[in-house]
Amino acid sequence: MLRRLVRSVKRSGSSIPVFVQRIPKDVKSRAVGQKLSVPVGESFVPLTISAKAKDVRLSLRTRDPSDAKVRHAQVAGYLETVWQALRSDAPLPLTHRQATALAGELYRAWTAEERRERTTILEQAEDGTFRRVYEDEDDEPDYWTAALTALDRLSSPLPAPSPFTLEDALGPLVDRLLLGRGISKVDSKSRETLLECFALALKDAFETRKRNAEGDYSPAPKSERFPEWRPPGAAASGPAATTKALAKQSLKGLVEDWWKESHASGYSIATYESYRSTIQRFCKFLKHDDARRVTADDVLRFKDARLAEINPRNGKPISPKTVKDSDLAALKSVFGWAVVNRRISSNPAEGITIRTGKRLQERERGFTS
């Protein structure tokens, strides 16, 4: 039997499925040593590919079958972007706007309540070098004052040359975010711009965390300064660009593009037909086919409408299990894939589920008096 390239497996003694994907042979040598931040649900899992690794393996961190399917597609989509990036040798140029958009991801990782990075403070030693100091308690303003001071020193020329540079401090972060965007390398000028934009974004993030530690949780004044990411080569304007952009946001188009990738990853035709049917039903319910207009409220209304719908086969309402494992699973998977592939900004079906209890069995007790 041929081994599937992508699959979920269960570990012995655990009910949490594990994502497993074989590393493609044509990128194996370039993949070794790469440090990735793999999106799994709402969090990111750090992963370094070793020379001995034949597969990428990581926990999907959920026991829910529907969530596991969504996360499986999410991880597979991310890795496919990484493999495609490693297949490209030519360095790409980035504009200042594109560099700022990427830096926005770093800012949001440090400031979003559910995705905050572990606190890292840079301290300058007597010899002028910097070292990383990790703090578990990040609710003290002094921590952030120290972090801002160290970052300012790192970004400014020192009286004596320091071997610890912006490249040392932020280079790995730049690399991980570039790979997530399908870019293996950029030219030297773009690299310099990226490091400067990342340092400024980190400074803004530290200032926001410092305000939070002081009790100020009002909207950050600089949180909206980061533009939307547009990949190199993307058309900026014009009727053709508008038509292409609209096509990419079509709900029916998204499920077809999801299938092109998922079919190669081992998904069955039955899953595709089920997901396509759900998307068609969802479009009919919404009376439009624009993925950008879909909100969490739309998904909730669709869920409630499906639960109230009568199954023509048996004359009974659609079961909660069907809505959860079929309809919601389809929406979460397709929207999750669209987020990873930068078609939409967020997954409107994320976190929406249905509690399904175990069916009661009506039978006599094993012992009677």
N, C-alpha and C positions, 0 to 999 in steps of 0.2 A: 504494500500500500504506500502511495506517495504521501509524504509528510506535508501537511498544510503549512503554508508560509506564515499565516497568522491564526492564532487560536487563543481561546481562554481555557485554562486548565484549573483544576482544584487541587490544592495541596493536601497531603495526607494529614488528617486531624484538624483541618480548617474548612469552614464553609465559605470563606472569602475567595473568589476566583482570582487567578493570576493571569495577566496579559503576557503572551509569549509570541515573539516575532523573530524569525531568523534574520540575521544581518545579511543583506545582499552581498554576494561575492565581489561585485565590481566596485563596492565602496568600502569593503572591510578594512583595507590598509589605511584609508583616510579617516575612517571612523574611530580607529584606536586612539585613545587619549582624549576624545571629545567629551566635554562636560556639558550635559544637557539639563534643561529644566522641563520635565515632561508634565504637561497639564493633565491632571486626574481630577475630574469634578471641578471644584472651586479652588483647589490648591495645586501646587507644583511639587513634583518629586525630583530631587537632584539625582543625576545618574551619570557615572563616568564609564565609558566603554573601555574595557581592558583588552589586552592583546589576546587573552585566552577565551574571551567571550565569543560564543557562536550565536547566541540569541540575546534579544533584549527581553528581560523578565522583570516585571514589577507588579505589585499588588494593586488591584482595582479599588481597594478600600471601601467595599460595600458588599453587603449580603443580598441586597435587593436585585432580582434578576433584570428588571427594567433599567435600573440605574447602571448595572454592570454592562448592559448592551450599549448604552449611551457612552459610557467611559471607554469601552473597548474601541468604538468608532473614533472617539476623540483622540486617544493615544495613537491609533493606527494612522489617522490623518496627519498628526503632528510628525510622526516618524517618516512618513512618506515625503513630507516637505523637507525634512533633514536630509534624507537620502538623495533627493533631487538636487539639493544645494551642494552636497559633496561631489556630485557628478560634474559640477561646473568648475573649471579652472580659472576662467577670466575674472579678474577683480572688477567690481562694478563701481561706478561713481554715484554718490548720493548728494542730493541738494541739502542745503541747510534746513529746509522745511522737513525733509524726510528724516534727517538726523534728529530734529526736535521731536518729531512724532514718535520715533523709537524711544527717545529719552522719556517720553510720557509714560511708557510702560513701566520703566523703573520707578518713576514718581508714584504711580498708582500702586505698585507692589509695596512700597514703603508706607503709604498713607491709608490704603483701604483697610478697614477694620478687620475683615475676615482674611486678608492676605498679607498681613504685616510680616516683614522679614525679621529675622532675629537681629537684635540691636548690635551694630558693629561700630566701635569707636576707634579712630586712628589716633595713636599717641606718638609724639616725636621724642626720640631718645636723644641723649647728649651728643651722639656722633652725627646727628642730623637725619638719621634714617627714621622710618615710620614702622610701627608695628600695630597689628590688629588686636584690639581688646574687646572681648565679647561680654556683654552685660545681660543678665536675665531680667533685671529690674529696669524697665524703661519708662517708668512713670515719674522720674525725677527730672525737672528742668535742667539741672546741672549736667546730666548725662548728655543732653542735646547741645548744651552750650559748649561742652568739650568736643563733641563731634563736629560742630560747626567751625570751631577754632582750628582743629586738625585739618579739616577739609580746605579751609582758606589757606593754610600753610602749604598744603599739598598742591594747590592750584596756583600759588604765587612763586616767583623765583626766590630761591634761598640764597643767603650770602655765600654758602659753599654748596657745590653740586651734591645732590642727594640721589642715591641709587634707587630710591623708592619713588616712582613716578605715577602719573595718572594711568599709564598703561598697566603698571603693576596692580594698582588698586581696582581699576574699572575694566580693564581689558577682557577678563573672563566673562563679565556681565555682558559686554558688547558682543562677544562671540556667541553667547547663548541666545541672545535676542535676534541676532542676524540669522542664525541657523533656523530659528523658529519662523523667520520670514522667507526662508528658502534662499538665503544668501550665504555663501561660504566665505567670501572675502570681499573687501572694498579697496579702492585705491588709497594711497598714502594720505592724500589731502582729505578724503572723506573720513578716514580713520581719525585723523586729528580733530576734525569737526565733531565727530561722534563723541570722542572723549570729553571735549569741552562741553557739549550739550548734556552729556550724562552727569558731569560734575555739577553743572548748574541745576539740573533736575534734582540731584541728590541734596543739594543745599536747600532748595525749596521744600523738599520732603522733610529734612531735618527741622526746618523752621516750623513746619506744620505740626510735627510731632512734639516740638518744644511747646507750642501754643496749647496742644492737647494736654500735655503734662501740667501746664499752668491752669487748666480748667476751662480753656477756650476751645469749644468744639464747633464754632461757627464755620460756614463754608470757607475753604481756603481761598484767599484772593487770587492765587496763581494757578489754581487747579484747572481752569479753562483755557490756559494759554497754549496747550499742546494741540496741534492740528491732527486731523485724521490721517492715518498712514495710507500712502499711495505708493505701490511698488514701482521700481525703476521701469521705464518703458510704458507705463500706463498712460493712456490718452488723457489729457487735461480737460479738453473742452471740445465742443462741436457736436453736430447732430449724430455722427457715427458713434462718438464716445458715449453720448447719452443713451442711444439705443442699446449699445453693448452693456452699459451699466445696468439698465433696466432689465435686460435679459438675464443677467447674473442674479438678480434679486427675485426672479420668478419662483414661486413655491414649487410649481411643477418642474421647472428647470433645475431647482436645487436637488430634488429627489433623483432626477436622472443623472446629474453629476455625482451625487453621492453613490449611486449604483455603479458607475464606471470604476470608481475606486474600490468600493466594497466588494464588487464581484471578483476583482483580482485578489482580494484579501480572504476569500473563501466563504463569503456569505451566500446563502442559497437563493434560488430564484423565487421560492415561496416567500421568503422574507421581503424581497424586493416588491413582489406583487401586493403583499399586505401593506407595506409602507406606502406604495403608490396609491392604493385604494384609499388609505387614510388621508393622504394629502389632497386627493381629489375631493373627498367628502368635506374636508376642512375648507377648501376653496369655495365649495358650494355654500357652506355655512356662512363664510365671511362675505361672500359676494364680491370677492376680488382675489387677485393672485400675486399680491405684492408682499414679499417677506418682510420688507422694511416697516410695513405698517402694523405688523402683528404685535400684540401686547400680551402680557400675562393674563390680563382680564379676558382677552379673546379666547385664550386656551381654557380658562376656567369656565367660560360660558359654553364652549364647545363640549367640554367634559360633562357639564350638567345636562346639555341637550342630548348627548349620547346616552346618558344614564336613563333619561326619560323616554328614549326611543323604544318602540316595540319591534322585537325581532319577528319578521314575517314567517319564519320557519316554525316557531312554537307559540307565537302570540304572547310572549312574555317580554318584559323589559330587558334591554341589553344588560348582561351581567357586569358588575364592577370589575371582575377579573379580566374580562374581554377589553373593557375600556382602558384598564391600567396596562395590561401586557401587550395590547395591540395598538390602540390609538395613541395613548400617551408615550409609549415606547417609540413609536414611529416619529412623532413630533420631536421628542428629545434627541433621538439619533440624528435626524436630518438637520435640525437646528444646531445641534452640537457640532456636527461636521462643518456646517456653514460658518460657525464662529471660528473654528480652528483654521479654516481656509479663508478667513477675512472677508467673507461675503456679507455678514451682518455683524453688528457690534456685540450683541448679547443673545442668550438663549431664552426666549420667552416661556418655554416649557420647563425650564430648570426649577426643581423643587416642588413641582405640582404632581401630586400622586393621589391615590385612593387607598384607604385602609380596607383591606379585605380579610375578614375573619375566616377561621376554619369552618368547613361545613359540618354541621352536627349530624351525627349518624344515629338514626332511630332504630334501636335494636334492644333486645332484652338484656338485662344484666347477666353477667356470667354466673352469679350465685343468687339464689332466692331463698327465702326462709320458708 
